[in-house]
Amino acid sequence: FSRSIGDTKAKELGVIAEPEIIEHRVSRSEGGSLFILGSDGIFDFISDEEVVSIATKYEDPSDACRVLVGLSYKRWMDKEERTDDVTVIIGRISHEPRRFGLRFPRWKCV
């Protein structure tokens, strides 16, 4: 998080400014794909596999985001008296033909 850049007190508590990044090349043969950006508030209580499973169940990424935020919040409150930042962005990528015969990725951020 940007709040941890130069924050020596946060660094003492284990807060780091280096994100975890996973890179995957998307091919046209995979059909529609999605990307998920989430804070540790999501991934501390929901596994990567469960996040993907939930995200792929919903046609509208905003519906999947609401479910993930709600589930993460519930799990946080079951275990702790407070929650961390609970943020998620899901985008769908497709390689459908567009007007004029051109192909552009189509995605939606929420």
VEXPALUM-702841 format. One record per residue (C-alpha): residue in one letter; chain; x, y, z. Coordinates in steps of 0.001 Angstrom, whole numbers, plus 500000, padded with zeros to 6 digits. Example, Ala and Ser with C-alpha at 12.3 -4.5 7.8 and 13.67 -1.06 7.14 Angstrom:
+---------+--------+--------+--------+--------+
! residuo ! cadena !     px !     py !     pz !
+---------+--------+--------+--------+--------+
!       a !      A ! 512300 ! 495500 ! 507800 !
!       s !      A ! 513670 ! 498940 ! 507140 !
+---------+--------+--------+--------+--------+
END
This chain:
+---------+--------+--------+--------+--------+
! residuo ! cadena !     px !     py !     pz !
+---------+--------+--------+--------+--------+
!       f !      A ! 500000 ! 500000 ! 500000 !
!       s !      A ! 501136 ! 503528 ! 499360 !
!       r !      A ! 500584 ! 504323 ! 503037 !
!       s !      A ! 503550 ! 502092 ! 503893 !
!       i !      A ! 506054 ! 503849 ! 501629 !
!       g !      A ! 508421 ! 505648 ! 503971 !
!       d !      A ! 506330 ! 504751 ! 507027 !
!       t !      A ! 508933 ! 503370 ! 509429 !
!       k !      A ! 506379 ! 502620 ! 512167 !
!       a !      A ! 504263 ! 500548 ! 509799 !
!       k !      A ! 507392 ! 498772 ! 508584 !
!       e !      A ! 508162 ! 497781 ! 512188 !
!       l !      A ! 504722 ! 496137 ! 512302 !
!       g !      A ! 505359 ! 494162 ! 509117 !
!       v !      A ! 503587 ! 496399 ! 506597 !
!       i !      A ! 505359 ! 496311 ! 503245 !
!       a !      A ! 504930 ! 498337 ! 500068 !
!       e !      A ! 505701 ! 495463 ! 497702 !
!       p !      A ! 502591 ! 493895 ! 496121 !
!       e !      A ! 502267 ! 490205 ! 495338 !
!       i !      A ! 502014 ! 489938 ! 491555 !
!       i !      A ! 501109 ! 486910 ! 489484 !
!       e !      A ! 501481 ! 487214 ! 485722 !
!       h !      A ! 499637 ! 485049 ! 483217 !
!       r !      A ! 499561 ! 485419 ! 479439 !
!       v !      A ! 495997 ! 485286 ! 478105 !
!       s !      A ! 495540 ! 483538 ! 474777 !
!       r !      A ! 492561 ! 483821 ! 472458 !
!       s !      A ! 491944 ! 480081 ! 472781 !
!       e !      A ! 491091 ! 480544 ! 476471 !
!       g !      A ! 487985 ! 482492 ! 475543 !
!       g !      A ! 486785 ! 485009 ! 478110 !
!       s !      A ! 489173 ! 485646 ! 480959 !
!       l !      A ! 489165 ! 487822 ! 484025 !
!       f !      A ! 491565 ! 489626 ! 486282 !
!       i !      A ! 491189 ! 490103 ! 490015 !
!       l !      A ! 492903 ! 492778 ! 492079 !
!       g !      A ! 492329 ! 492505 ! 495788 !
!       s !      A ! 493692 ! 493820 ! 499040 !
!       d !      A ! 494970 ! 491558 ! 501762 !
!       g !      A ! 491645 ! 492174 ! 503484 !
!       i !      A ! 490127 ! 489888 ! 500850 !
!       f !      A ! 492910 ! 487314 ! 500603 !
!       d !      A ! 493566 ! 486957 ! 504358 !
!       f !      A ! 490286 ! 485079 ! 504779 !
!       i !      A ! 489417 ! 483836 ! 501283 !
!       s !      A ! 491782 ! 481529 ! 499389 !
!       d !      A ! 492859 ! 482311 ! 495826 !
!       e !      A ! 490886 ! 479299 ! 494617 !
!       e !      A ! 487697 ! 480392 ! 496386 !
!       v !      A ! 488040 ! 483951 ! 495058 !
!       v !      A ! 488317 ! 482632 ! 491495 !
!       s !      A ! 485415 ! 480235 ! 492036 !
!       i !      A ! 483172 ! 483066 ! 493258 !
!       a !      A ! 484330 ! 485502 ! 490553 !
!       t !      A ! 483537 ! 483054 ! 487756 !
!       k !      A ! 480003 ! 482339 ! 489043 !
!       y !      A ! 478752 ! 485841 ! 488231 !
!       e !      A ! 478242 ! 487368 ! 484801 !
!       d !      A ! 478464 ! 490881 ! 486242 !
!       p !      A ! 481814 ! 491523 ! 487984 !
!       s !      A ! 480175 ! 493976 ! 490402 !
!       d !      A ! 477978 ! 491148 ! 491754 !
!       a !      A ! 481062 ! 489010 ! 492381 !
!       c !      A ! 482792 ! 491944 ! 494080 !
!       r !      A ! 479842 ! 492456 ! 496432 !
!       v !      A ! 479824 ! 488770 ! 497366 !
!       l !      A ! 483576 ! 488722 ! 497988 !
!       v !      A ! 483520 ! 491883 ! 500104 !
!       g !      A ! 480567 ! 490589 ! 502135 !
!       l !      A ! 482140 ! 487178 ! 502671 !
!       s !      A ! 485494 ! 488642 ! 503640 !
!       y !      A ! 483869 ! 491088 ! 506055 !
!       k !      A ! 481860 ! 488286 ! 507683 !
!       r !      A ! 484934 ! 486090 ! 508096 !
!       w !      A ! 486944 ! 488980 ! 509529 !
!       m !      A ! 484220 ! 489744 ! 512091 !
!       d !      A ! 483938 ! 486054 ! 513052 !
!       k !      A ! 487651 ! 486043 ! 513980 !
!       e !      A ! 488514 ! 489619 ! 514956 !
!       e !      A ! 486974 ! 492739 ! 516442 !
!       r !      A ! 487901 ! 494818 ! 513400 !
!       t !      A ! 488498 ! 494401 ! 509685 !
!       d !      A ! 491362 ! 495370 ! 507437 !
!       d !      A ! 490921 ! 497158 ! 504123 !
!       v !      A ! 488534 ! 494970 ! 502093 !
!       t !      A ! 488875 ! 495977 ! 498448 !
!       v !      A ! 488458 ! 493981 ! 495244 !
!       i !      A ! 488329 ! 494832 ! 491536 !
!       i !      A ! 487302 ! 492277 ! 488930 !
!       g !      A ! 487559 ! 492845 ! 485202 !
!       r !      A ! 486385 ! 490585 ! 482401 !
!       i !      A ! 488477 ! 490316 ! 479259 !
!       s !      A ! 487080 ! 488937 ! 476021 !
!       h !      A ! 488332 ! 488820 ! 472477 !
!       e !      A ! 485034 ! 489328 ! 470687 !
!       p !      A ! 485009 ! 491039 ! 467284 !
!       r !      A ! 484095 ! 494700 ! 467512 !
!       r !      A ! 482672 ! 497102 ! 464932 !
!       f !      A ! 484600 ! 497576 ! 461706 !
!       g !      A ! 486111 ! 494098 ! 462032 !
!       l !      A ! 488635 ! 495203 ! 464671 !
!       r !      A ! 489275 ! 493226 ! 467825 !
!       f !      A ! 489685 ! 494974 ! 471150 !
!       p !      A ! 489675 ! 493450 ! 474625 !
!       r !      A ! 486427 ! 494250 ! 476443 !
!       w !      A ! 486584 ! 494695 ! 480165 !
!       k !      A ! 484617 ! 496204 ! 482964 !
!       c !      A ! 486035 ! 497512 ! 486200 !
!       v !      A ! 483939 ! 498004 ! 489274 !
+---------+--------+--------+--------+--------+
END
